[in-house]
Amino acid sequence: MIPAGEEPLINKNQPLQNYYASLESRIGYRIVLGGTRHFGFYAPGTYWPFPISKSLRLMEDHLIGTLDLETGSKVLDAGCGVGHVAIHLAKKGYYIEGIDVVDAHLVKARKNVKAASLEGRIKIDKGDYHHLDAFRSNSFDGAYTLETFVHATDPEAAAAEFFRVLRPGGHLAMYEYDHVDFATSSKEASTSLAAINKHAAMPAYDRFKQGVLEGILEDAGFENVVVKDLSANVIPMLRMFYWLAFIPYFIFTFLGLKHLFVNTVTGYEGYIYRDAYRYIAVSARKPLAVGGEKASGEWKKLR
């Protein structure tokens, strides 16, 4: 536990701070996604992406299904952004502890939680999922990341921390991206994804060749690691980003400014090279018996 009054330990990741502080990110996320920072969920074959808010809430409902926890469970939101996901889960009956490393996100998240009158169900604090020292071991029923683990600078350390703070039998859900082996993909696709990973501060995603994330979780001690490919479920929004980025992309390319407008580049090139990566939902469980000790009756509310 962190002594009272001390600042939490935060991994140095200035590119991440720069990414979220950029005018493109601040305006783009607010205008296009209402401040939310994740993909929406659609039935396969859907073309029309609207209404956006409905698809975002459907993805959050999918997350609830993946967590597979009883209402009333205590859940860690690791990278809570402005709090929209935490608010949705709290309205469904969960207690949420949200952490983020971006100060502007924390200020907005607290305002959103207060506006929703959910201060009794959601707590927002500054924190880094690499260093969950503010939380005792075995203190959460569940934990999730929603397109935030790709920003990890040390995913093995973060996975070990998730394992530590989850109760035996606790559930972990991660909605992230992985990619094909760059050695077998086209040079254009691998070059594009490498540049996007650099400028969008996603060092972990650079490593997440298919199978790597699952291996990290298993090495941390998790069991029942299951990966579901949701790529077909995000295509309508991916296509929308492509059309929004189409003209700006060519302007920025002509001016040599692609490195300054990574979201525009991702919108266009992410759709062009979509076969090189997947949008995945990963679920895992901390074993009921850890280190020879079995869960107490208090922990058996998990189903």
C-alpha positions, 0 to 999 in steps of 0.5 A: 500500500502507498503511504498516505500523501505519497504520489503513486509510482507512474512509469515514464511514458512521455509519448503517451502523455503527448499523444493524449495531449495533442489537439488531434486526440482531444478534438477527435475523441470528443467530436467523433466518440463523445470522449469515449476511447474505444471501438463500438460493437456491431453485428457482423455484416452491418454497414451503417455505424450510427448511432455511435453511442449505441455501439459504444454501450454495446461494446461495454455490454460485451465487456460485462459478459466477458468479465462474467461477474455477479452484480455488486462485484468490485472491478478495476478499470485499468486506464479509465479515461474520462470514466464512460466505461466505469459509469456504464458498468456502475449503472449495471450494478458494479463497484468500480475503481478507475485509474489513469495516468493522464491528469486531464482524463482524471479531472474529466472522469471525476466530473462525469461520475459526479454528474451521473451521481455515482460517487458511491459506486465509482472511485477515480484515482491517479494510478499506473497498472504497472504499479498497483501498490495502492491496492492490496493483494486479492482485493478485486473480483475483476479487472479490465483494460479497454484498448489501454494495455497496448500502451504498456511499457512493461506488459509482463509487470502489468500482468503480474500486478493484475494477477496479484490484486485479483482474488483467487477465481477473479476474472480479467478481461482485455479488449486489445489488438494483436497482429500477424507476424510482420515477417510474413506481412507486406512491407507496407503494412508492417511499416505502417503499423510500426509507425502508428505504434510509435506515434500513438505510444503503443509499445506493447502492441508492437510486440503483440504478435498473435499469441504473445498476449495470451502467453504473457497472461499464462506466464503471470499465472492466469488460467482459462485464457480465451481469445475471441476475434471481434474484428468483424464486429468493429468494421463499421466504425473502422470504415467510418474512420477511413472515410473521415480521414480520407482527404486529410490523410492525403493532405498531411502526407503531401505536407510531410506531416503524417507523424503529427496526425497519427489518428488520421493516419490510423483511420486511413491506413488502419482500414487499408491494412486491416487484414494485418491485425485483429481486434480481440477480447481476451478473458482469463481467470486467476486460479482458485488455488494459488500457492497451495491456498484455496479461496475462502467462502467470501470469494465464491460469489464469483461465478 
